[in-house]
Amino acid sequence: MSSALKSANRLWQSPTSGVLQYALVMGGLIWLTIEGAAGMGYNWQWYQIPRYFYRVIDEELIWGPLATGLVITIEISLYSMLLTLALGLLTALLRMSNSLSGQVLARVYLETIRNTPMLVQIYVFYFVIAPVLGIDRFWTGVLCLGLFEGSFASEIIRAGINSVPRGQWEAASSVGLSRFASYRYVVLPQAIPLMLPPMTGVLINLIKHSAIVSVIAVFELTTEGRNIIADTYMAFEVWLTVAGIYLVLTVSLSIFVGYLERRLRQPT
């Protein structure tokens, strides 16, 4: 009996079983969507979706709103990721420093950002901070996303650095390395592989949260999708397409980080 349970457990956890489970779940969701639309008497118009990605007019390629919105989404996400990592590292170092003012500043930043809604933050940035700094809505969205996700990234970075054994610090100091050199050559190379899995979750959330900048009329993917729906009333087709694009972005990031993690864990 025990061996049968173990065999069943191995089968359940096998890659083939995972693919089948995913296929069943996705098939169920597609069936529910189709049945729900049929119950509403919805007229599917999938044939119109490609024209919102691109059109060829007089042998000239013209990109559609979904393609341009995707480019804006990627740009916002990339800039926000850089800001997230920079702020996360800076905040983590301040929290671990011996400077009381640095620790207080990091704590105030973390508690303020993590305990207020992101939607409220983006309104504060857009209507209060952006006019003072003289930045447009694109960079307002980048700044807000970077600050929000940076507060979560900082704890991951701090935990990764603290996971490096104390003996590694002492060894770096014994050979005369400065604190900066110790971080660069000894601590971070060991901490980064530990940070990658949880940091991937933060970066994936950042891509998904980039949709919130649509509330300040940044013409990214979600905004363009809303505009298309307002003109065509193709709510099902457009939102399913937009969701699929976000899924491709996040899964691609997960695959890339997984590959990077395996490379970093390989012995040199």
N, C-alpha and C positions, 0 to 999 in steps of 0.2 A: 504493500500500500504506500509506504514511504517513497519507494523508488518511482512509483507511478506519479505521485504528487510532484516529485522533483523533475521528472520528465515533462509533466504538464507545465510546470513553472518555467523551465528552460524554453519550451516551445512558445509560451506566452511572451517571454522577454526577447525572443529572437528578432532579428531585423525584419524577416519576412512577416512575422506577426504584427510588428509595428506598422509596416506598410499597409497591411490588410485592415488594421484598426483605423488608420488614418483615412483609407479609402472608404470604409464604411461610414465614418463620421461625416466626411465631406459629401458622400452620396446622400446621406440623410438630410443634410442641410440644403443641398441642391433640390432634393425632392420636396422639402417643406417650402422652399422659395417658389418652386414652380406651381405647387398645389395652391399656395396662398395667392399667387398672382392669378391663377385660373379662377379661383373663387371670387376674385374682385373683377373678373372680366378684363384683365389687363392685356393689352396688345403689345407683345414683345417687338422691339425694333432694333435688334442687335446689329443689323446691317448698316445702321447709321453711325455706329461707334467709331469705326476706322477713320472717318472723315474728321473726327475731333483729335486724332493723332497727327495726321498729315493729309494733304491733298496735292495733286499734281495738276496745275493749271498752266496751259500753254507751255508744257514741258518744263515747268518750273516747280520745284518742290517747296511747298508752303507748310510750315509746321502748324499744327492745330493747338487749341488751348490746353488740352491734356498734356501734350508734349512739352509746351513751354512751362506749364505749371509744374511738371515733373522736374524740369531743370531747376526751377526756383526752389523747389523742395529740397533737392540734392544740395544746392548751394547753401541754403539755410542750415541744413543738417551738418554739412562739413565744417562751416565756420563755427557753428555752435559746439561741435565736438572738440575742436581745437580750444575754444574758450573754456569748455567744461573741464578738459584735462589740465589746462594751465591753472584755472582757479582751484580745482580739486587738489593738485599738488601743492600750490601755495598755501591753501588753507590747512592741509595736513601738516605741512612743515611748521606753520605758525602754532598749531595746537601742540606739537611736540617740542617746540622751542622753550627756552628758559625765560623768554620775554613775557612779562605779565600783560603788557598792552597788546602784544600779538595774540596771546591766548584769548584775551577778552574780545578783541576784534573778530577773531575766528568764531568764537562762541556766539556772539551777537548775530553775525552773518548766518550761521547755521540755523539758529533758533528762529530767526525772522523769516528766512526763506522756506524752511521746511514746515513751518506752522501757519502759513497763510496760503490760501488757494492760488493756484497759478493764474487763473483767469483774472483775479483781482490784481495780481502782480503785473500782468501785461497791460491792464488798464492804467495802473499807476505809472508804469514806464512810459506808456504812449501819451498820456494826457499831462503828466507832471514832469517826468525826468527828461524825455526826449526833446521837448521845446527848450529846456534849459541847456542841454548839451548840443542842440542843433543837429540831431541825427534824424534820418528818415525812418519810415516804418519798417523797411527791411532790416536795418541794423538794430532797430528797437526790438524786433522779434528775436534776432540773433542774441542780443545782450540778455534778454529775459530768459530765453531757453538755456543759455550758457550758465547764468547765475543759478537757475533752478536746479539743473542737473548737476552742476558743480558741487552743490551742497551734499548730494548723495555720493558723488564720486570721491569726495575728500575722505569720507569714512572708509571707503574701500581701499584707497591708497594708504591711509594711516594704518589700517589693519594689516595690509600687505607688508609695509615697512616694519611694523612691530613683530611680524611673524619671523623675520630673519633672526636667527640666534644671536645672542649677545656676544658670543665668542667671535663672530664674524666682524663685528665692530672693533673689538679689541685687537683682532689680528690686523685689520686695516690700519689702526692707530699705531701698532707696534712697528709696522714697516714705514712709518712716517707719512702716511697719506693724510691730506687735509680732510676736513669734513665734507667738502664738496666732492673731492676725489673719492672718498669712501662711498658716498651715495652713488656716484657715477660708475665706479668700477666694481664695487663689492655688493652694496645693498640692493640697488634697483635691479641689476641683472637677476638676482635671486627672487626679488619680490614681484616683478612684473608677471611671470608665469602664474603666480598665485592670484594676482589681481584680475587677470583676463576674463575668467568665467563670470564673476559678478559684474565686472565693468561692461561686459557685452550686454547684460541686461539693462544697464543704465543708458548705453548708447542706442539700443533698440527702442527704449522708452522715449529717448530724445527724438528719434525719427517719427514715432507716432504722435508725440506731443507737438511736433512742428505744425500739425494741422490747426492748432489753436490760434496761430497767427492770422488765420482767416478772419478773426473778429476785428482786426485792425486793417482789413482790406489789403493784405499782402496777396498778390496774385499767384499763390502756390497751388498745389494740386487740389486741395479741398475747395478753395475759393473758385477755381475754374470749374470744378464739378458742380458746385451750387449754381453758378452762372448758366451752365449748360442746361441744368434741370429747369431753371426759371424760364428758359427759352423754349424747351422741347417737351417738358413734363415726362422725360424718360428717367424717372427716379430709380427704378430697379436696375436698369442697364448701367447707368452712370455710376451709382454708388457701388455696385458689384465690381465694376471695372476699377474704380478708385481703390477699393479695398484690396483687389488683386494686386495692384501696383505697389501699395504699401507692404503687402505680404512678400512680394518679390524682393523689395529693398531690405526688409528685415531678415529674411531667410538668407539672402546673399551675404549680409553682414555677419550673420551667425556662422555661415560656412567659412568665410574668410578668417574670422577670428579663431575658429576651431583649427584651421590649417596653420595659422600663425602660432597657436598654442603648442601644437605638435612639433613644429620646427624649433621652438624655444626649449622644449623639454628634451630634444635630442642631445646626447652627449657630444661635446666638441672634441 
